[in-house]
Amino acid sequence: MKRILIIQTAFTGDVVLATALIEKLHEFYPQTPIDFLLRKGNEGLLDNHPYISKLWVWNKKNNKIANLLKIAFAIRKQRYSHVINVHRFATSGLVCLLSGANNIIGFKKNPLSWCFTQKCNHVISSPGSAVFVHETERNQLLIEALTNKLPALPKLYPSQHDYKKIAPYQSQPYICIAPASVWFTKQYPANQWIKLINHFPLHVKIYLLGGPGDAPLTQLIKAFNKGKLVEDLCGQLSYLQSAALMQGAIINYTNDSAPLHFASSMNAPLKAIFCSTVPAFGFGPLRENGSVIQVNENLSCRPCGLHGKKACPHGHFNCAMNITLQQLYDGL
């Protein structure tokens, strides 16, 4: 095995989960260079990663196809022995097609899977499944023949600079909340976050985490909790710095979104709130100190889709509103 390329150009959380493949491949092939292709904006996740030799960054926002072809032909010059495509869409399939690699492994769902030398099923469990397959297990199928059946855990590697950056925030006990999501129906409502924070002891610091675009939400939550030790860090920390801060928290609260996977990658204590989506889809916590919070009753409309929606299709949003504060607060 000369050189391996892993492709995952999907969203932030998907890249975090794909780091489990890096861990597993390095375990079995410690002398083999491993490279990674991701979309621009996610490169900070793999800064200083000890097992990544080269990071390819695809700018999808400007000249999307031209940039993709440029990277694809540059990748071809590397003469990879193995290309492992975790992404299930045509753009990554095109990179595989042009790579010139002798071994191309990916999922059958990819429209260009006909050019793969090995194809694997990517099966989402039904919502009512008592036993379901996690995304890390589905991804492990891609390298099962190269390693074994047991998936590794995802892992991020904050630097010493990252830990130094967040050290001033760790002078007292604290809780991290990542309240936002790209999708409305995956996001626990702002008024519920406000009520939850009011339940916390006065001496516990609350840090609100998120990207720059989440600032209106975090500012709203902070404004309604003026009597609490709430600090809005939205847009002030990198991905790895946020992950490092979550590692030392009493507990972390997230939606079904990327910060959930940050917590799993750092073995951080976690309460993950699932509103319109369900853990059976395979994106829940991976550690024993992680738990799922979801509505207790069976709602005929839940889940309303594999991904979130911009609004509740029925207008009531009971999958979020019927989660009790006691559920979130229990165990603290």
C-alpha positions in Angstrom: 0.0 0.0 0.0 1.7 3.2 -1.2 -0.6 6.1 -0.3 -4.2 6.4 0.8 -6.7 9.2 0.0 -9.9 9.6 2.1 -12.6 11.8 0.5 -15.4 13.4 2.6 -16.6 16.7 1.2 -19.9 16.8 3.1 -20.7 18.8 6.2 -18.6 19.4 9.3 -20.1 16.6 11.4 -19.5 14.1 8.5 -15.8 15.0 8.4 -15.5 14.5 12.2 -17.1 11.0 11.9 -14.8 10.2 9.0 -11.8 10.7 11.3 -12.5 7.3 12.7 -11.2 5.9 9.3 -8.0 7.8 9.8 -7.5 6.2 13.2 -8.2 2.7 12.0 -6.0 2.9 8.9 -3.1 4.4 10.8 -3.4 1.5 13.3 -3.0 -1.1 10.6 -0.7 0.8 8.3 1.4 3.2 10.5 4.0 3.8 7.8 1.5 4.6 5.0 0.8 8.2 4.2 -2.9 9.1 4.6 -4.3 12.2 2.8 -7.7 13.8 3.1 -10.0 15.7 0.8 -12.7 18.0 2.3 -14.6 21.2 1.5 -13.3 24.6 2.2 -14.4 25.7 5.7 -13.8 22.3 7.3 -10.0 22.3 7.0 -9.6 23.6 10.6 -10.9 20.3 11.9 -7.7 18.5 10.7 -5.2 21.1 11.6 -2.1 19.5 13.2 -3.6 16.0 12.7 -0.7 13.6 13.5 -1.8 11.0 10.9 -2.6 13.3 7.9 0.2 13.8 5.4 -1.6 16.2 3.0 -4.9 18.0 3.3 -6.7 18.8 0.0 -9.2 21.6 0.3 -12.0 22.0 -2.3 -13.5 25.5 -2.6 -17.1 24.8 -3.6 -18.4 28.4 -3.4 -16.3 29.9 -6.2 -15.8 28.2 -9.6 -17.0 25.0 -8.0 -16.5 22.6 -10.9 -13.3 24.2 -12.2 -11.8 24.0 -8.7 -12.9 20.3 -8.4 -11.2 19.4 -11.7 -8.1 21.2 -10.7 -7.9 19.2 -7.5 -8.8 16.0 -9.3 -6.0 16.3 -11.8 -3.5 17.2 -9.0 -4.7 14.2 -7.0 -4.1 12.0 -10.1 -0.4 13.0 -10.1 -0.1 11.6 -6.6 -0.7 8.1 -7.9 -2.7 6.9 -4.9 -2.8 3.2 -4.4 -6.2 3.5 -2.6 -8.9 6.1 -2.7 -11.6 5.7 0.0 -14.7 7.8 -0.8 -17.0 8.3 2.2 -19.0 10.9 0.2 -22.1 9.6 -1.6 -22.5 12.2 -4.4 -21.4 12.7 -7.9 -18.7 15.3 -7.3 -16.6 13.0 -5.2 -17.3 10.2 -7.7 -15.7 12.3 -10.4 -12.6 12.7 -8.3 -12.4 9.0 -8.0 -12.9 8.5 -11.7 -10.0 10.8 -12.5 -7.7 9.7 -9.7 -6.1 6.8 -11.6 -6.0 4.8 -8.4 -6.0 1.0 -8.8 -8.3 0.6 -5.7 -11.3 2.8 -5.4 -13.7 2.0 -2.6 -17.0 3.8 -2.0 -20.8 3.5 -1.4 -23.2 2.1 -4.0 -25.3 5.2 -3.6 -22.7 7.3 -5.4 -23.9 8.0 -9.0 -20.4 7.2 -10.3 -20.0 4.0 -8.2 -19.6 2.1 -11.5 -16.0 3.2 -11.5 -15.3 1.9 -8.0 -13.4 -1.3 -7.7 -15.3 -2.1 -4.4 -18.8 -0.9 -3.6 -20.5 -1.0 -0.1 -24.1 -0.6 1.0 -25.0 2.5 3.0 -28.2 1.5 4.8 -30.1 3.8 7.2 -32.0 1.9 9.9 -35.7 2.4 10.0 -36.9 4.9 12.7 -38.4 2.3 15.0 -35.3 0.1 15.1 -34.2 -1.0 18.5 -30.8 -1.9 17.2 -29.3 0.3 14.5 -26.1 1.0 12.7 -24.1 4.1 13.5 -22.5 6.1 10.7 -19.0 5.1 11.9 -20.0 1.4 11.4 -21.3 2.2 7.9 -18.1 4.0 7.1 -16.0 1.1 8.5 -17.5 -1.2 5.8 -15.3 0.8 3.3 -12.1 -0.4 4.9 -13.2 -3.7 6.5 -11.2 -5.7 3.9 -8.1 -3.6 4.7 -8.5 -3.7 8.5 -11.3 -5.5 10.3 -14.9 -5.2 11.2 -14.5 -3.1 14.4 -14.8 0.7 13.8 -12.5 3.1 15.6 -13.9 6.1 17.3 -13.6 9.6 15.7 -10.9 11.8 17.2 -9.9 15.4 16.9 -6.5 16.8 17.9 -6.5 20.3 19.4 -3.0 21.8 19.6 -1.3 23.2 22.6 -2.2 26.7 21.2 -5.9 25.6 21.2 -5.7 24.5 24.8 -3.9 27.7 25.8 -6.6 29.7 24.0 -9.4 28.2 26.1 -7.6 28.0 29.4 -8.9 31.3 30.6 -12.4 30.0 30.3 -11.7 27.1 32.6 -11.2 28.8 35.9 -14.5 27.6 37.3 -17.0 24.8 36.6 -18.8 25.3 33.3 -21.3 24.0 30.9 -21.2 24.3 27.1 -24.3 24.7 25.0 -24.3 24.7 21.2 -27.9 25.8 20.6 -27.9 26.2 16.8 -28.5 24.0 13.8 -28.7 24.7 10.1 -32.2 23.2 10.2 -35.1 24.6 12.2 -36.6 21.2 13.1 -33.2 19.9 14.4 -32.8 23.0 16.7 -34.2 23.0 20.3 -36.1 26.3 20.6 -34.5 29.4 22.0 -37.1 29.8 24.8 -36.4 26.3 26.0 -32.7 26.9 26.1 -33.4 30.0 28.2 -35.5 28.1 30.6 -32.9 25.4 30.9 -30.1 27.8 31.8 -32.3 29.3 34.5 -32.2 25.9 36.2 -28.5 25.8 36.5 -26.7 26.8 39.8 -25.6 30.4 39.9 -21.9 29.5 40.4 -21.7 27.5 37.1 -20.5 29.3 34.0 -22.5 28.8 30.8 -20.6 29.1 27.5 -22.7 29.4 24.3 -20.8 28.0 21.3 -21.4 28.3 17.6 -20.2 29.9 14.3 -20.6 33.6 13.4 -23.9 32.9 11.7 -25.4 31.7 15.0 -24.8 35.0 16.8 -28.4 36.2 16.7 -29.6 33.1 18.5 -26.8 33.1 21.1 -27.3 36.8 21.7 -31.0 36.3 22.3 -30.4 33.4 24.8 -27.8 35.5 26.7 -30.1 38.6 26.8 -32.8 36.6 28.6 -30.4 35.1 31.1 -28.9 38.3 32.5 -28.8 37.0 36.1 -26.7 34.0 35.1 -23.0 33.6 34.3 -23.6 33.3 30.6 -20.8 34.1 28.1 -21.4 34.1 24.3 -18.4 32.7 22.5 -20.2 32.4 19.2 -17.7 32.9 16.4 -14.8 33.4 18.8 -13.4 29.9 18.8 -12.2 27.6 16.1 -13.6 24.1 15.7 -10.7 22.6 17.6 -10.8 25.2 20.3 -14.5 24.6 20.8 -13.9 20.8 21.0 -11.1 21.4 23.6 -13.4 23.6 25.7 -16.2 20.9 25.5 -13.7 18.3 26.7 -13.5 20.0 30.2 -17.1 20.8 30.6 -19.4 19.4 33.4 -21.8 18.6 30.6 -22.3 19.7 26.9 -25.7 20.2 25.4 -26.1 20.0 21.6 -28.7 19.4 18.9 -28.3 16.6 16.4 -25.5 18.5 14.7 -21.7 18.8 14.4 -21.0 19.8 18.0 -22.5 16.4 19.0 -19.6 14.7 17.1 -17.1 17.2 18.6 -18.1 15.8 22.0 -17.8 12.2 20.8 -14.4 12.8 19.3 -13.1 14.3 22.6 -14.8 11.8 25.0 -16.7 14.8 26.5 -19.8 14.4 28.6 -22.8 15.0 26.4 -26.6 15.4 26.3 -27.7 15.4 22.7 -31.2 16.7 21.9 -33.0 15.0 19.0 -36.1 16.9 17.8 -37.3 15.9 14.4 -34.6 13.3 13.7 -34.0 10.1 15.5 -30.9 8.3 16.8 -31.8 5.2 14.6 -30.5 7.2 11.6 -27.0 6.5 13.1 -25.7 9.9 14.2 -26.0 9.7 18.0 -23.4 9.9 20.7 -20.6 7.3 20.6 -19.3 7.4 24.2 -20.7 6.0 27.4 -20.8 9.5 28.9 -23.1 10.6 26.1 -26.9 10.4 26.2 -29.8 11.1 23.9 -32.7 13.4 25.0 -35.9 13.0 22.9 -39.6 13.3 23.3 -41.0 10.4 25.3 -44.3 9.8 23.4 -44.5 8.3 20.0 -45.4 11.0 17.5 -46.8 9.8 14.2 -45.1 12.6 12.4 -41.6 11.9 13.8 -39.2 11.7 12.1 -40.4 14.0 9.3 -37.3 13.2 7.3 -33.7 12.0 7.3 -32.5 15.6 7.6 -34.0 18.6 9.2 -36.6 20.9 7.7 -36.9 24.7 7.6 -40.2 24.5 9.5 -42.4 22.0 11.3 -44.6 20.5 8.5 -47.6 20.4 11.0 -46.9 23.7 12.7 -46.8 22.4 16.3 -43.1 21.3 16.6 -44.1 18.8 19.3 -40.9 16.8 18.8 -39.1 19.7 20.5 -41.7 21.4 22.6 -42.7 18.2 24.4 -39.2 17.5 25.6 -39.3 18.4 29.3 -36.7 20.4 31.1 -36.5 17.7 33.7 -35.2 15.3 31.0 -32.4 17.7 30.2 -31.6 18.4 33.8 -31.7 14.8 35.2 -28.3 13.4 36.2 -26.5 16.7 36.8 
